[in-house]
Amino acid sequence: MTRPIRSFLFVPADSERKIAKALQSAADALVLDLEDSVMPSRKAEARAALATLLDAPPSGYGGALWVRINPLTTGLALADLCAVVGPALAGILLPKCTGPNDVQTVTNYIDALAAARGLQDDTIGILAVATETAAAPFALGDYARHDLRRLWGLTWGAEDLSSAIGAATNKTPDGEWAFTYRMVRSQCLLGAKAAGVKCVETLYVDFRDAEGLYASCVEARREGFSARFAIHPAQVDGINAAFMPGPDEVRLAERVVAAFAAADGAGTVGLDGQMLDIPHLVQARNVLSLHASFATA
């Protein structure tokens, strides 16, 4: 996972056709799904198919391969991990995560499997879906208080949460997230940043609305989210573009860095009539780092 991830594309693990199509996409990562998109009667079949795929992953796909396992509460998670932990696996998406203890449990499982299979330690990350139960949002501040070395990031979800609390909808009449979901979204972002990990924006359900998706992604990146889930290959290009700094942003970042470089160690500089300090320099460097990681890929 050396290159930043902007887009995670969900793919049902039991659909060979959809997996083949996803492998042709520009998604930075695929989420091969063993949870919601696979019927209970097909879980074992999907698990076996993923084991085969990950044993000999296609060479043409340049992104990372992640797997969404079933929740710990289902009793299926360990069997999922036994099937998929290997050198081709970049990470695990952990649904219905209730807090740091769940992340540690999955970490322990991965550690044991990795050791048994001779894998380099810590190469498999965990992205926790941290808001899908009524209790889970109350633990968002706790991730920063634990040493969770495999925790790659946090993300949030609205569909399972609305079901868990018995809500008729998670949207306002004008189509925006209702207050509860805006609140947990912000808490998830803050919890991730406090823990020093990535925060991934939840999916945009209308895959035909390319303009709305792009605008939403731009705002998410401005707020601090680093990536987004896609539910259809048609969403990938828009997500990738929106989570990259534009040419004007890159040029401004270059000027900010240059201004500080010319300031002989000063902690503040003037640029275009504004006073800039060290946080502006840090942000400019982040912009240039993200730009360079894909410009040289």
BELDA-V49597 format. One record per helix or strand of 2 or more residues. SS is the DSSP state (H for helix, E for strand). FROM is the first residue (numbers start at 0). LEN is the number of residues. If there is no record, write none. Layout:
ss=SS from=FROM len=LEN
ss=SS from=FROM len=LEN
This chain:
ss=E from=6 len=6
ss=H from=15 len=7
ss=E from=28 len=5
ss=H from=39 len=16
ss=E from=63 len=6
ss=H from=71 len=3
ss=H from=76 len=8
ss=E from=90 len=4
ss=H from=99 len=17
ss=E from=124 len=5
ss=H from=135 len=4
ss=H from=142 len=3
ss=E from=150 len=5
ss=H from=158 len=6
ss=H from=178 len=17
ss=E from=197 len=4
ss=H from=209 len=14
ss=E from=226 len=4
ss=H from=232 len=10
ss=H from=246 len=15
ss=E from=268 len=3
ss=E from=273 len=3
ss=H from=277 len=18
